């Protein structure tokens, strides 16, 4: 049976005693996001609704509530370490965010990518609605290489940002109709877009290293299945020298070997989750993608995804 994205729905109206709703909301949020501290305007009552959609790799939570302040302090971090990223996307209202000693305001059309292994405070105005997506740290750091997270919010009002916003809201709205593999695939594309926003558009122009890099990446994606794919064959096919390709990818913080390995691992991951490949053994998948041995493939796969090929197929 094809796995589906799990759905959890909770609302404070389930709690009959209004005085107990504050504790209920705190416990609920902790269970979804990790340990936090809270500042409620009143301990007499609280109204809120939360819906979570998740797989073993990603989760996205939507909520609306009375005004509240969420705090992730150093004591919370020590008690419950969590280095995954959170993408905060306001849908209505206003969010005041203090993170890494910088303060800012998030409103619809804006977003911020943060880690909760650093202190932060998020103040949400009453009646506000928003999404918080949890993204494994490895998925962000791999894409950004050595680039730091921006202090400014991400613009989701136009261009690539608007596409990312539509993908986030669509993923949340349709997750119940997606298989777990489909949910993860869409989540990965969303992470791609968010990281592209952070990195910014590379300069273009004939012969520019950024143009070479992007062209090489597209070529590797199209030919990752070719077990003979290598720097020399890429250079021959595209008409650039091996040295040009090496310099272009070096500027982006990677190498031809690492780029090819990454795309093959991503392709293997998708095939392991795809029912169409259920009759292909892990050995077949690994060898067809150019990995010299199953043990080498398994080691690289575990380092990249934090899971073994067999556990991903079994999920």
N, C-alpha and C positions, 0 to 999 in steps of 0.2 A: 504493500500500500504506500502510495506517495505521501510523504510527510507534509503537514500543513503548518502554517505559522500559527502559533498559539495566541489566543485572545483572552485577555483578562479585563473585566469591567468592574468598577467599584464606585460607589457613591455614598456620601455621608448620610443620605436619607435612609440607608439601611440600618443606621444606629438610632434607636428610638430616643435615647436620652441625649438631648442637645449638648449637655456638659461633657459627654464622652466623645463627641465628634472631633474635638481638637486632637486628642490622643490617637484616635482612629486614623485621622489624616496623616499624622506624623509617622505612625507605624506603616501605613500603606506606602507613603513616599519612600521611607527607608528601604522597604522591601523591593521597590522598583529601581531606586537610584543609588543605594548605599547610604551609610550613616550621615545624617545632617542634623543641624540644630534649627530651631524655628522660633519666629516671633509672630505670634497671633495678635490681632487687635483686641481680641476678647477671649477669655477662657470659658465663656458661657455657651457658645455655639459656634459652628463653622459649617459652611456649605461648600461642597466641591464634588466634582465628578472627574474620574480618571479612567482612561482606556489604554491598555498596553497591547501591542502586537509584537511578537518576538519569535526568533529562532535561537539556535545555539550560538549564532554568530552576531546577530544584530537585534536591537529592539528599538521601537519608536513608541513614545508615550504622548498622548494628547490629554489635555486637561483644561478645565475652567473652574474658577473658585472665587471665594471671597478674597479680600486683600491678605497678603501673607509675605513674610520675609524668610527666605531660605538661606542658611548660613552653613558653609563648609569650612570649619575652623581647623586649626592645627591638631586639636584634641580629636576631632572626628577623623582626620586623615591618619593619625597614628593608630586609632582604634580599628579603622576599617580602610586599609590602603586600597586604592583603585586608580590605576593609571590609564584607564580607557578615556576616550574623548567623548564630550557631549556637544552635539550641535543644537543650539537653542534657536527656535524659530517662532517669533510671535505671530499670532494670527489676528488678534484684536487687542486693543488696549495698549498698555505701556509696561515695559520691564526696565527697571533700573539695575544695572549690573556693575559690580565692583570686582575686579579680577586683577591679580598681580599689581596691586596698588594703583590701578587705573580705573576710573569711573566713566560710565557711559550710559546712554539711554537706547534701548531697543524698542522699535515700533514695527508694525507690519511693513514688510518690504526690506527688513534688515535681519541679520542673523549674526551669531557669534559662535566660534568653535573654541571650546575651553577644555582643560583637563581638570579633574577634581582631585588631583594630587597636589594642588596648590590652593591656598585659601581663596574663597570667593563668597560673594553675597549677591543674591538675586531677590529684588523686591518687586512683587507682582501687584499691580493695581487691581482693585475689585472688578469682577466681571471679565477680566482678561482671559484670553484663550491662547494656547501655545502648544508647540511640539518640542519634545526633547528626544533626539536620536542618540543612542549609545553606539559608538564606533570603536572596535578594537584598536588599541594603540598601534599595533604593527601595521594596520592598513593605512593609517595616516602618516606615520614616520617613513614608511617605505616610499610613499608618493612624494613627500615633501623633501626627502633627502635631508639636507642640513638646514633647510629654511625654517625659521622660527614662525610661530603663529603671529598674525598681525594684531596690533593693539586696537585697531579700528574695526568697527563692525563690517560685515560683508554686505554688499549692496545686492539685493535680490529683486530690484525693480525693473531691470532691463537686461537684454542680452543673455549671456551665459548664466547670470544670477537668476533671471526670471525662469529660465529652463530648470535650474536646480530647485527653485521654490515650487514650481509645478510638479516636479518629480517627487519632492518630499510630501506634499499634500496628497498627491495621487497614491503614493505608496501607503500612506496612513489610511486613506479612504478605502482602498481596494485590498488591503493585506489579507482580510478574511477570505478572499476569493483566490489567493495565491498559494501555490505550494511553497514549502520551505525553501526549496531550491530557487524558485522564482523570486521570492521575497529577498533572498540573499543576492541574487543577480542584480535586481533593481537597486538594492542598497549599495552594492559595489559601484554601480554607475553613478549614483548620487555622490559617493565619496570621491570618485574621479572628478566630478564637476566642482565640488567644493574645493578640492586641492588645486584644481586649475585656476579657480578664482583667487586663491591665496597666492599662488605663484605669479599670476598676472600673465597677460598675453606676451609671448616672446616676440622680439622684433623679427620682421621678415625682410626678404630681399634676396635677389639672386646670389648664390654663393655664401650666404650668411650661415654661420654655424648653427643657429637656431632652426633655420629652414632645413638644414641637413639632418639635424636631430629628429625633427618631426617626421620627415620623410622616411628616415630609417625606422622609426617606431612603427609607422604604418606598414612598412614592408615586413617587419618582423611579425606583426599581428597576423598578416595575411599568409605568411609562410612558416609559422611556428611548427606546423606538422612535418615539415621537411627535415628528416634526420641529418641531412647534409648542410643545414643552415649554419653559416659561420661568417665571420667578419669578411673574409676574402670573397665569398660568394655574394654577399650583400654589396660590397664595393663594386664588383664586376657588373652586377645587375643594374645598379643605380648610376654608374659612371663616375663615381668619386673614388679617391684613393683610400686605402685602409687608414692612413694617417689622418685624413680629413674626418673620417667617421669616428675614429678614436678621440680626436680633439673635440668634436661636437658633443659626443656623449660624456666626455670628461667634464665639459663645461656644465652639463646637467647633473653631474654627480654620480655617473654610472659608467659602465663599460659595455662593449658589445656582448661579451660573455654573460654578464649579469642581466642584461636586457633580454637576451634569448632565454635564459633560464627562467626568468620571471614570467614571461609570456607562456612558456611551456607549462610551468607550474599552475598558472591560472587556468590554462586549457585543461590540464589534467584534473584540477579541482572541479571544473564544470562537468567534465565527463563522468567523474565518479558520482556526481549528484544527478546525472541525467539518466532516466529509465531506458533511453534508447541504447545506452552502453552497458546495460546490466549483464549482458552475456560476455562482455569483454573482461578478462581478468585484469587485476592490477598490474601484473607483469606485462601483459599485452599493451596496456595503455602507456606504461612507462617506456617500453622499448620502442613503440611506434613514435614516441615523441623525442627520441634521440638520447634518452638517458642510458648510460652504458650498462647499468645494473639496477636491479630492483632495490638493493640496499642503499645505493647512492641516491636513487630517487626518493626512497622513504625518508632518508635523513634530511634531504633538502626540503621535502614537503613538510615534515614536522617542524623544521626551523622556520619555514615561511608562514605556516598557518596555525602552528601550535596544536596540531592534531595529526594522527596517523592517517594514511590513505584508507585503511580499513574502517576506521571510526567514522570518517566522512562518508564513505559509501554506506555504512550501516545507519547513519543519521537520516 
